[in-house]
């Protein structure tokens, strides 16, 4: 594969398919280690510890299961983590539909 001179490197990045620069790798919550969890925006050492401790009790079934079992997670953070590539059994977070009155 031919290499671009460093001066042309920014041009080379522009030639990548649209979206190729911004895609996040997927990370399965039921298999992620502490370092992988802490690499996600919004997960610090304390939340990573709660996630790992709860997962040690039983793997997470889905996003609602995660939200029920782990303090400090809500729809906003779940949406952000899912956008960063976090998955539970391969599934991205989907906010529940608003309830009718």
Wavefront OBJ file of the C-alpha trace (Angstrom):
o trace
v 0.000 0.000 0.000
v 1.414 3.400 -0.967
v 2.101 5.878 1.802
v 1.091 9.510 1.617
v 3.727 12.145 2.355
v 3.064 13.765 5.744
v 2.121 17.038 4.042
v -0.729 15.223 2.273
v -1.923 13.326 5.332
v -4.848 15.707 6.069
v -5.917 15.342 2.427
v -5.732 11.574 2.784
v -8.082 11.717 5.776
v -10.583 13.616 3.658
v -10.553 10.780 1.141
v -11.811 8.238 3.683
v -15.450 7.201 3.276
v -17.854 9.562 4.985
v -18.255 8.583 8.639
v -15.164 6.377 8.698
v -13.351 8.854 10.938
v -16.102 9.140 13.539
v -17.181 5.528 14.048
v -16.561 4.101 17.503
v -15.586 0.476 17.977
v -18.296 -1.573 19.675
v -17.765 -2.645 23.271
v -19.835 -5.419 24.837
v -20.629 -4.524 28.456
v -20.811 -8.156 29.553
v -17.203 -8.728 28.404
v -15.484 -5.355 28.889
v -12.714 -4.932 31.438
v -12.218 -1.953 33.756
v -9.867 -0.068 31.408
v -12.261 -0.463 28.479
v -15.199 0.778 30.549
v -13.254 3.764 31.877
v -12.281 4.710 28.326
v -15.924 5.559 27.602
v -17.143 9.135 28.181
v -19.113 9.288 31.417
v -17.646 6.186 33.083
v -15.155 6.898 35.827
v -13.598 4.549 38.384
v -16.643 4.460 40.689
v -19.216 3.732 37.991
v -16.895 1.147 36.415
v -16.650 -0.568 39.815
v -20.458 -0.630 40.210
v -20.854 -2.036 36.692
v -18.268 -4.770 37.257
v -19.637 -5.707 40.697
v -23.190 -6.000 39.414
v -22.074 -7.919 36.315
v -20.219 -10.364 38.601
v -23.568 -11.181 40.209
v -25.151 -11.897 36.799
v -24.596 -10.716 33.221
v -26.842 -7.894 32.048
v -29.789 -9.033 29.910
v -30.548 -5.715 28.232
v -30.517 -1.946 28.802
v -33.596 -1.886 31.078
v -31.927 -4.567 33.229
v -28.777 -2.430 33.436
v -30.748 0.689 34.376
v -32.598 -1.193 37.143
v -29.454 -2.686 38.651
v -26.793 0.048 38.477
v -27.160 3.293 40.403
v -26.000 6.376 38.524
v -27.192 5.352 35.068
v -30.143 6.993 33.396
v -31.457 7.524 29.869
v -29.126 10.432 29.066
v -25.907 8.644 30.032
v -27.145 5.405 28.449
v -27.739 7.227 25.156
v -24.238 8.749 25.322
v -22.563 5.418 26.151
v -24.449 3.632 23.392
v -23.386 6.353 20.949
v -19.791 5.735 22.020
v -20.169 2.046 21.119
v -21.349 0.346 24.327
v -23.636 -2.622 23.683
v -25.505 -5.116 25.827
v -25.834 -8.471 24.093
v -25.164 -6.657 20.833
v -27.979 -4.141 21.351
v -27.694 -0.349 21.325
v -29.706 1.700 23.801
v -33.204 2.648 22.710
v -35.106 5.106 24.861
v -38.526 3.842 25.893
v -41.438 5.312 23.970
v -43.275 8.085 25.820
v -46.350 6.816 27.629
v -49.730 8.100 26.560
v -51.905 9.758 29.182
l 1 2 3 4 5 6 7 8 9 10 11 12 13 14 15 16 17 18 19 20 21 22 23 24 25 26 27 28 29 30 31 32 33 34 35 36 37 38 39 40 41 42 43 44 45 46 47 48 49 50 51 52 53 54 55 56 57 58 59 60 61 62 63 64 65 66 67 68 69 70 71 72 73 74 75 76 77 78 79 80 81 82 83 84 85 86 87 88 89 90 91 92 93 94 95 96 97 98 99 100 101
